[in-house]
Amino acid sequence: MILPLALVAILVAAAFSFTAWKSRQIERRFPRHGELIDVGGYRINALHIPAPPNPALPPIVFIHGASGNLRDQETAFRKHLEGCAELLFIDRPGHGYSERGTRENGFPDGQAAAISRVMNMKGMERAIIVGHSFGGAITASFAVFHPEKTAGLLFLAPATHPWPGGVDWYYKISAAPYLGFWFTRLISLPAGLVLLDGATRSVFSPNRRRDRYVEEGAPALVLRPENFRNNAVDVANLHDYVTRISPRYKEITAPTIVITGDSDPIVLEEIHSQGLARDIAGSELVKIHGLGHKPDYVVPDVAIAAIEKIAGMDRDLQALAHMAEARLTQSGITDQPATGMMIEKI
């Protein structure tokens, strides 16, 4: 009995050590980007780009999806919008380099409140809120609970409504008490490193992944144990949360645009995006054939035009969507929509 136990102990110690060493290596490769802002007992990491002298657009806040961090949306939008508006990119609580804070931050309304506090600290009275994927649930909650700060809403492939079924098994294990601690320190990081390339390609599927996405978007940050567990708790909590909150989306009055694809392998657009278009009076749904889960990267021109339209500019989004469809067809999209899987798979 002694020898097998000793071998197990050695393997466990080795796995713990590898996870700790590799986490530090990931942080050296992708150091903190932004500033830590105290929002009342914990700190949120945010990258604030001040407004130019004569901004063409109102302030804009970007909220990343599951398994992400602020670099994801910064890489997609900063080069297009810097110099046009005040921009705020945020690591959601417990993601990237933000601290988790209290238990309420395991739910979209808690994270929306944290973002509202960051806006206060930066003197941002109202903003267009842009949310991708899981960030869509936070964007919707922000509009419900902080309407006075909401100048408009842009949802990109959002996850906002209850869906049939559940979430992938590793979210449940990682979110579980005790078991999640061991799983995230023994298994999830080495397994995630092996799967990272394929997982990021699947998030973009059926579209081509941006060449330097793994380097620029820094998705490896989520593989660190606490980040991985926080991400899992967020996802595990989402279904019950949106079941409870989505009936309140009818209260939203801010100008709203939803951009989605009919080939999204992560969330079902007919539930989430069409649900938002149904629930929010006056909203516009922009559905693009052949588009997957990353409209922020694959059709950034449509997303930026949507921001401009929310700001009051005359933009024909449906015409732009048709032009995007032609580009996607030429680039070799699949003919059939992919099967929905309900949230990022990393």
C-alpha positions in Angstrom: 0.0 0.0 0.0 2.8 2.4 0.8 4.3 2.4 -2.7 1.1 3.1 -4.6 0.2 5.9 -2.1 3.7 7.4 -2.5 3.3 7.3 -6.3 -0.1 9.0 -6.1 1.4 11.7 -3.8 4.3 12.3 -6.2 1.9 12.6 -9.2 -0.3 15.0 -7.3 2.6 17.1 -6.2 4.0 17.2 -9.7 0.6 18.3 -11.1 0.3 21.0 -8.5 3.8 22.2 -9.2 3.3 22.1 -13.0 0.1 24.2 -12.7 1.8 26.8 -10.5 4.8 27.0 -12.7 2.8 27.2 -15.9 0.4 29.8 -14.5 3.4 32.0 -13.7 4.7 31.5 -17.2 1.4 32.4 -18.7 1.4 35.6 -16.7 4.9 36.5 -17.8 3.8 36.0 -21.4 0.6 38.0 -20.9 1.3 40.6 -18.1 -1.4 42.8 -16.7 -2.7 45.3 -19.2 -4.5 48.2 -17.7 -4.9 49.6 -14.2 -6.4 48.1 -11.0 -9.3 50.2 -9.8 -10.7 49.8 -6.3 -14.5 49.5 -6.6 -15.2 48.9 -2.9 -13.2 46.1 -1.3 -11.8 44.5 -4.4 -10.1 45.7 -7.6 -11.1 45.6 -11.2 -8.5 45.7 -14.0 -9.5 48.1 -16.7 -8.0 49.7 -19.7 -9.3 53.3 -20.1 -8.7 55.2 -23.3 -9.6 58.9 -22.7 -11.9 60.7 -25.1 -10.3 62.8 -27.9 -10.9 66.6 -27.9 -14.0 66.3 -30.2 -15.3 62.7 -30.0 -17.5 61.5 -32.8 -19.1 58.9 -30.6 -20.3 58.7 -27.0 -18.3 56.7 -24.5 -18.2 52.9 -25.1 -17.7 50.1 -22.6 -16.7 46.6 -23.9 -17.6 43.4 -22.0 -15.9 40.2 -22.9 -17.4 36.7 -23.0 -16.7 33.5 -21.1 -13.1 32.3 -21.0 -12.0 35.8 -22.0 -10.3 39.0 -20.8 -10.2 42.6 -21.8 -7.6 41.9 -24.5 -10.2 40.0 -26.5 -12.4 43.0 -27.1 -9.5 45.5 -27.2 -7.8 43.6 -30.0 -11.1 43.6 -32.0 -12.1 47.2 -31.6 -9.4 49.5 -30.3 -7.6 50.2 -33.6 -11.0 51.0 -35.2 -12.3 53.3 -32.5 -9.4 55.0 -30.7 -9.6 58.7 -31.4 -13.3 58.5 -32.0 -14.6 58.0 -28.5 -13.7 57.4 -24.9 -13.2 53.6 -24.5 -13.3 51.3 -21.5 -12.2 47.6 -21.7 -12.7 45.6 -18.6 -11.5 42.3 -17.1 -14.8 41.1 -15.6 -14.6 40.2 -11.9 -12.5 37.1 -11.4 -11.2 37.2 -15.0 -7.9 38.4 -16.5 -6.3 40.4 -13.7 -9.5 41.5 -11.9 -10.1 40.3 -8.4 -13.3 38.3 -7.8 -14.8 40.2 -5.0 -17.9 39.0 -3.3 -20.2 36.1 -4.1 -22.6 38.4 -6.0 -19.9 38.6 -8.7 -20.7 35.1 -9.8 -23.8 36.5 -11.5 -24.3 39.0 -14.3 -26.0 41.6 -12.2 -23.1 41.7 -9.7 -20.6 42.1 -12.6 -22.8 44.8 -14.1 -22.6 46.6 -10.8 -18.8 46.3 -10.7 -18.6 47.8 -14.2 -20.9 50.6 -13.2 -18.5 51.4 -10.3 -15.6 51.5 -12.7 -17.5 53.9 -14.9 -18.0 56.1 -11.9 -14.3 56.1 -11.0 -13.5 57.2 -14.6 -16.2 59.9 -14.7 -18.2 58.1 -17.4 -21.9 59.1 -16.9 -23.4 57.2 -19.7 -22.0 54.8 -22.4 -22.9 52.5 -25.2 -22.4 49.0 -23.7 -21.0 46.4 -26.0 -21.3 42.7 -24.9 -20.0 39.6 -26.6 -21.4 36.1 -25.8 -21.6 35.7 -22.0 -21.0 39.5 -21.9 -24.4 39.8 -23.5 -26.0 38.6 -20.3 -24.1 41.3 -18.3 -25.0 43.9 -20.9 -28.7 43.1 -20.6 -28.4 43.2 -16.8 -26.6 46.5 -17.0 -29.5 48.0 -19.0 -32.1 46.6 -16.5 -30.3 47.7 -13.3 -28.4 50.8 -14.5 -30.6 52.4 -17.2 -29.4 55.9 -16.3 -25.9 54.9 -17.4 -27.0 53.2 -20.6 -26.8 55.2 -23.8 -27.3 52.2 -26.0 -26.7 48.5 -26.3 -24.8 46.3 -28.9 -25.1 42.6 -28.4 -22.7 40.4 -30.3 -23.6 36.7 -30.5 -25.1 37.0 -27.0 -26.1 34.4 -24.4 -29.1 36.0 -22.6 -32.0 33.5 -22.4 -32.7 30.1 -20.9 -31.9 27.3 -23.2 -32.8 23.6 -23.3 -30.1 21.4 -21.7 -27.2 22.4 -19.6 -23.5 23.2 -19.9 -20.4 21.1 -20.6 -19.3 18.7 -17.8 -16.1 20.4 -17.0 -17.9 23.6 -16.0 -19.9 21.7 -13.5 -16.9 19.9 -12.0 -14.8 23.1 -11.9 -17.6 25.0 -10.2 -18.2 22.4 -7.6 -17.0 22.9 -4.0 -13.8 21.0 -3.1 -13.8 19.0 -6.3 -13.4 22.1 -8.4 -10.3 23.1 -6.4 -8.6 19.8 -7.2 -9.7 19.7 -10.8 -8.4 23.2 -11.6 -5.1 22.5 -10.0 -4.4 19.0 -11.3 -6.2 18.7 -14.7 -7.7 21.7 -16.3 -4.5 23.6 -17.1 -2.5 20.9 -18.7 -5.6 19.6 -20.6 -6.4 23.2 -21.6 -2.9 23.8 -23.0 -3.4 20.7 -25.3 -6.9 21.8 -26.4 -6.4 25.6 -26.6 -5.6 25.8 -30.3 -8.6 23.6 -31.3 -10.9 25.3 -28.8 -10.1 28.8 -30.1 -10.6 27.7 -33.7 -14.0 26.2 -32.8 -15.1 29.5 -31.2 -14.5 31.1 -34.6 -15.9 28.2 -36.6 -17.1 28.1 -39.4 -15.0 31.3 -40.0 -11.3 31.4 -40.0 -9.6 32.3 -36.7 -7.6 35.5 -36.6 -4.0 34.6 -37.3 -2.5 36.0 -34.1 -5.6 35.6 -31.9 -3.9 33.3 -29.4 -1.1 35.9 -28.9 -3.3 39.0 -29.0 -6.4 37.9 -27.2 -4.5 36.0 -24.5 -7.1 33.2 -24.0 -4.5 31.2 -22.1 -5.1 33.5 -19.0 -8.3 31.6 -18.3 -6.3 28.4 -17.7 -5.0 29.6 -14.4 -6.8 27.8 -11.6 -8.8 30.7 -10.0 -9.7 32.2 -13.4 -10.8 28.8 -14.7 -13.0 28.2 -11.6 -14.5 31.7 -11.7 -15.3 31.2 -15.3 -17.0 27.9 -14.6 -19.0 29.4 -11.7 -20.2 32.1 -14.0 -21.3 29.7 -16.7 -22.9 27.2 -14.2 -24.9 30.0 -12.7 -26.1 31.5 -16.0 -29.1 29.3 -16.9 -31.0 29.9 -13.6 -30.0 33.6 -13.7 -31.3 34.3 -17.1 -34.5 32.3 -16.4 -35.1 34.7 -13.6 -34.0 37.9 -15.2 -34.9 37.6 -18.9 -38.6 38.6 -18.4 -37.3 42.0 -17.3 -35.6 42.7 -20.6 -39.0 44.2 -21.7 -38.1 47.1 -19.4 -35.1 48.1 -21.5 -35.7 51.3 -23.5 -32.1 52.1 -24.7 -31.4 51.9 -28.5 -30.4 48.3 -29.1 -28.8 46.3 -31.9 -28.2 42.6 -31.9 -25.6 41.1 -34.4 -25.6 37.3 -34.8 -24.8 34.6 -37.2 -26.8 31.6 -38.3 -23.8 29.3 -38.0 -22.9 30.0 -34.4 -21.5 26.7 -32.8 -21.5 28.2 -29.3 -25.0 29.7 -28.6 -28.3 29.2 -30.4 -29.1 32.5 -32.1 -32.8 31.6 -32.4 -33.1 31.5 -28.6 -30.8 34.3 -27.5 -30.5 36.9 -30.3 -34.0 36.5 -31.6 -35.2 36.5 -28.0 -33.6 39.9 -27.4 -35.1 41.3 -30.6 -38.5 40.1 -29.4 -38.1 41.4 -25.8 -36.6 44.8 -26.4 -39.0 47.1 -28.1 -37.5 48.9 -31.1 -34.3 46.8 -31.3 -32.8 45.8 -34.6 -31.6 42.2 -35.3 -28.8 41.8 -37.8 -28.5 38.2 -38.8 -25.6 37.2 -41.1 -25.6 33.9 -43.0 -22.4 31.9 -42.5 -21.2 33.9 -39.5 -20.1 32.0 -36.4 -19.6 33.2 -32.8 -17.1 36.0 -33.3 -18.8 38.9 -35.2 -16.4 41.2 -33.3 -13.5 39.8 -35.3 -15.2 38.5 -38.5 -17.5 41.4 -39.3 -16.0 44.3 -37.3 -17.3 46.8 -40.0 -20.9 45.8 -39.2 -20.3 46.0 -35.5 -18.7 49.5 -35.7 -21.6 50.7 -38.0 -24.0 49.4 -35.4 -22.2 51.5 -32.7 -22.5 54.5 -35.0 -26.2 53.9 -35.6 -26.8 53.6 -31.9 -25.1 57.0 -31.6 -27.6 58.5 -34.1 -25.8 58.2 -37.4 -27.5 56.9 -40.6 -26.3 53.4 -41.2 -27.9 50.6 -43.3 -26.9 47.6 -41.3 -28.9 45.1 -43.3 -27.1 46.2 -46.5 -23.8 45.9 -44.7 -24.8 42.4 -43.5 -25.5 41.3 -47.1 -22.0 42.6 -48.1 -20.5 40.6 -45.2 -22.3 37.5 -46.3 -20.8 37.8 -49.8 -17.3 38.1 -48.2 -17.9 35.0 -46.1 -19.2 33.0 -49.0 -16.1 33.9 -51.0 -13.8 32.9 -48.1 -15.3 29.4 -48.0 -17.9 29.1 -45.2 -19.7 25.9 -44.6 -23.2 25.5 -46.1 -24.9 24.2 -43.0 -25.1 25.9 -39.6 -23.1 24.3 -36.9 -24.7 22.7 -33.9 -25.2 25.0 -30.9 -23.3 24.2 -27.7 -24.4 27.0 -25.4 -21.3 28.9 -24.2 -17.6 29.0 -25.0 -16.0 25.6 -24.9 -12.6 26.4 -23.5 
